[in-house]
Amino acid sequence: MAVSRSTRWDHSRNEIKAIALASEAVAFFGKARRLDSITTSDVDAYVMHLRKKGNSAGTINRKLNALSAMFSDAIERDGCSKRPRIRRLAEPQHRIRYLSVAEEMQLLSLFQQWGEKAMREAVVVLIDTGMRRGELFRASAMDVDAAVNIISIWESKGGVPRSIPMTQRVRSIVSTRCAMGGGLLFPELSAEAFRYRWDRARAAMGMAADKQFVPHALRHTFASRLVQRGVPLFVVQKLLGHGEIQVTSRYAHLSDRELHQAVDVLQGSVKPEFSAARCSDG
């Protein structure tokens, strides 16, 4: 088995990373090994090998996805007639860190005090659009359609373009930047410059010990606020550009409206005197 740059991942945004993930499978099974000869038990052994190396469930799943893609490519090109069952691992659900309104105000206030206008505006746009930082840095005036009030993302992690309606404050920021001329909306910022300023603010806010207080929390903030305010998950999925609803569903627990309604129904069915009697039983 071997990885070819001219097939599945050719010219994709994740080409280098995908090939690196696939290459690990090649190293384990051997370049002379035919894909047809790899069984489900062999894949299980590969997973055990990755576990022993200390790979997390998420990392292992990404490597299994690369292996599965190799099989798909080979089958499409008549280089393989079958594929083994490739079982993905269950990934633990981690706490989703998003900014409270107070934290947002504090963060924006710091950037204003420091004269970091571009940073302040970038944070607002990220919170109100859910864009990834890379998407923001690539955004240009040509991606903005003021007539229908949307900003479009053409190059995304999932490879599927999407359009996001602009809030009033995003529209104000973007309109001003578009009027300045030029190409990129935020030419002053880069990944390194953004992270340096973020870390400075993080320290000033006393968040240095909070390992989840990272720039990606701005995207979580966008999604969390939508879900908490009753926006359906499939709509949030489209706005975030997730390829699968399972990815978006990790925000589902933040919408507790139905849970409260269910408990309200339960409480409405219980007679007050019954509750009092139970309490007096001690």
Secondary structure, DSSP 8 states (H G I E B T S, - for coil): ----TTSTTTT-TTHHHHHHHHHHHHHHH-TT--GGG--HHHHHHHHHHHHHTT--HHHHHHHHHHHHHHHHHHHHTTS-S-------------------HHHHHHHHHHHHHTT-HHHHHHHHHHHHH---HHHHHH-BGGGEETTTTEEEE-S-TTS--EEEE--HHHHHHHHHHHHT-SSBS-TT--HHHHHHHHHHHHHHTT-TT-TT-STTHHHHHHHHHHHHTT--HHHHHHHHT-SSHHHHGGGGGG--HHHHHHHHHHHHTS-HHHHHHHHHT-
